[in-house]
Amino acid sequence: MSDLAPLLSSVFGFSAFRPGQTEIVEAVAAGEDVLAIMPTGGGKSLCYQLPALARDNITVVISPLIALMRDQVRALKAAGVTAGHLTSANTEEETDEVFDAIEAGTLRLLYIAPERLAAGGTERLLRRAGVGMIAVDEAHCVSQWGHDFRPDYLRIGELRAALGCQMTAFTATADAETRAEIVERLFAGQEPRTFLQGFDRPNLTLAFLPKDQPRRQLLDYAVARKGRSGIIYAASRKKTESLAQALREAGVAAISYHAGMDPDDRREAEAQFQTEDGLVVVATIAFGMGVDKPDIRYVLHADLPKSVESYYQEIGRAGRDGDPAETLTLYGPDDIRLRRAQIEEGLAPPERKQADHARLNTLLALAEAPICRRQTLLAYFGEVLAEPCGNCDLCLEKPETFDATEVARKALSTVFRADEMYGAGHLIDILRGEETDKVRARGHESLSTFGIGREFSNKQWQTLFRQLMALDLVRPDPSRMNALRLTEAARPVLRGEQSLTLRKDSLTRRDAKRPRVEALVQAEDEPLLWALKSKRRELAEAARAPAYVIFPDRTLVAMVEAKPRTLDEFGRLPGVGTKKLEKFGRVFLEVITGEAEPEAHPAKIKAAARGDAALIDRLQEIARDLAYGIDGTQKRLDCPMATLARIAEAKPATPDELARTRGMDDARVERFGPGFLDAIAQGG
């Protein structure tokens, strides 16, 4: 790892690894086959990018979305790494650049889409180029029954066998079943070194809210977070457009995104979201897997996701920078009916449909959970959280529960006595003793359950039926106009053999009670943060790159907090490597200090990235003072900046070590040696 530490600092601008990265990077660097399940925002990409830079061959990264590949390549190039991508969206110049780098032997990371593996020449190209490792991003896409299945991922195992190289795979979403499928399909059943770093994202606030005037709920939420980047997921293309329009009318900068848009419009929307601060995108799930924007402050589901895996994957796009972010999911009976119908109307075999119903049940149980949501969520992935998280709506506002056994039996009995032929609305009329035309026409006023539920309002019964649907005690039947029918799980409750505890769900809970994301900086520093963001956006637009490729929000916040005055201080900020210090250091220092920063020698820039700029300044001062000797009467002798930079990096401790530094002849060692060595000993 000692040879990787300088690269971590000089290329990526990090002084240390994030928790869990060290062991994975060591295993990848040692040439082991690796499967790593890491939470979104945990730094998966670094785990294969860093070892790739220390090698003489090419690492092929297989990634599912062109936008994601282009963004990662831009970020690598901005950090001084020779990287490229081969996709259907490549320009001729981009493709030529990749082939030239392969020919020259300088390419270190090559990104390709799995669909490219179907092309006959891909395998020959990679064999000729000399591939040392395959890194599979979003490896869960190999699961045929997963929520993001990509058929071409099934070809990756064949490619690995043909190339005979190291295989590494990374994902944030893989339960035990999916992990087994990844091992079988990517590693030919041979167990890789597996790292399960956990699924917890403690910086995310988790919240669910039953729908009650859902458009008003959504608008209130977004308006309260105006100026923050967010993603709002909706179930239909039409809904994305109408919600985006409603947000704009409410004063929130918003755009829509869905698969039905013109490809150029989609690319423009992606680019706009990546470069603009405080923009909200309202999208179908066609948007997201490739989003690498680190400063998304919230993800809101306007409709219930398909499964726990989908939910986890989608909320994972918030707060990838590790700073606080929020999630909120709105849901209601219509969502449950829609998801059940999608499963039943699908082409999967019966056993798979049953498994999909079970997965939906798990998500609904999370929505209706009476205790800490994070404990419930992590338990699904086999992870135990010993104590309540303190950062979900149920921890922050503990709900009341009640013994719902008898009221549930009333509802279930009514479903049974009405021959499982009716929806919740008609069943509620029976329970409340409402003699509607429909009730009288079917003779349901004579049922024994007629009027036994008058103590509850219509809305309370709707809430109860929603909870019974969520617990899969009753299930809408698409073949009978979504009439509710009893499941096997309902029988013990109906017979009084099993009790039932439910949450008292207040449909009028105010959004104000839920926590807000804290301000990133102190109020008095906000003008400086916005000035830095403005400069970042200007540079990003000029480079036609996402804003975070210049610097992520976390680095801008560090600038505000540290308020560096010199390149040396700027180089110590997180996320500032040598290349970025050289390209952007002076520009951002000018914003911070309000003064034009003089141009610095490239060697000084590199020294600043290592934290040696102060030492170079001291060495330069000594060289200047002794240019004509101690008494000022000797022949002038200079010490070039490049030589001073080598001395600052090597930090020789003796005259002999100093003499071995390139550029230091006997005359310079004699004149400058004592002063240089003294400055090094004193740390500059």
Buried (B, 14 or more C-beta within 10 A) or exposed (E): EEEBBEBBBBBBBBEEBBEBBBBBBBBBBEEBBBBBBBBBBBBBBBBBBBBBBEBEBBBBBBBBBBBBBBBBBBBBBBBBBBBBBBBEEBEEEBBEBBBEBBEEEEBBBBBBBBBBBEEEEBBEBBBEBBBBBBBBBBBBBBBEEBBBEBEBBBBBBEBBEEBEBBBBBBBBBBBEEBBEBBBEBBBEEEEBBBBBBBBBBBBBBBBBBBBBEBBEBBBBBBEEBBEBBBBBBBBEBEBBBBBBEBBBEBEBBBBBBBEEBEEEEBBEBBBBBBBBBBBBBBBBBBBBBBBBBBBBBBBBBBBBBBBBBBBBBBBBBBBBBBBBBBBBBBBBBBBBBBBBBEBBEEEEEEEBBEBBBEBBBBBBBBBBBBBBBBBBBBBBBEBEBEEBBEBBBBBBEEBEEEEBBEBBBBBBBBBBBBEBBBBBEBBBBBBBBBEBEBBEEBEBBEBEBBBBBEEBEEEBBBBBBBBBBBBBBBBBBBEEEBBBBBBEBBBEBBEEEEEBEBBEBEEEBEEEEBBEBEEBBEEEBEEBBBBBBEBBBEBBEEBEBBBBBBBBBBBBBBBBBBEBEBBBBBBBBBBBBBBBBBBBBBBBBEBBEEEEBEEBBEBBBBBBBBBBBBBBBBBBEBBEEBBBEEEEEEEEBEBEBEBBBBBBBBBBEEBEBBBEBEEBEEEBBEBBBBBBBEBBEEEB
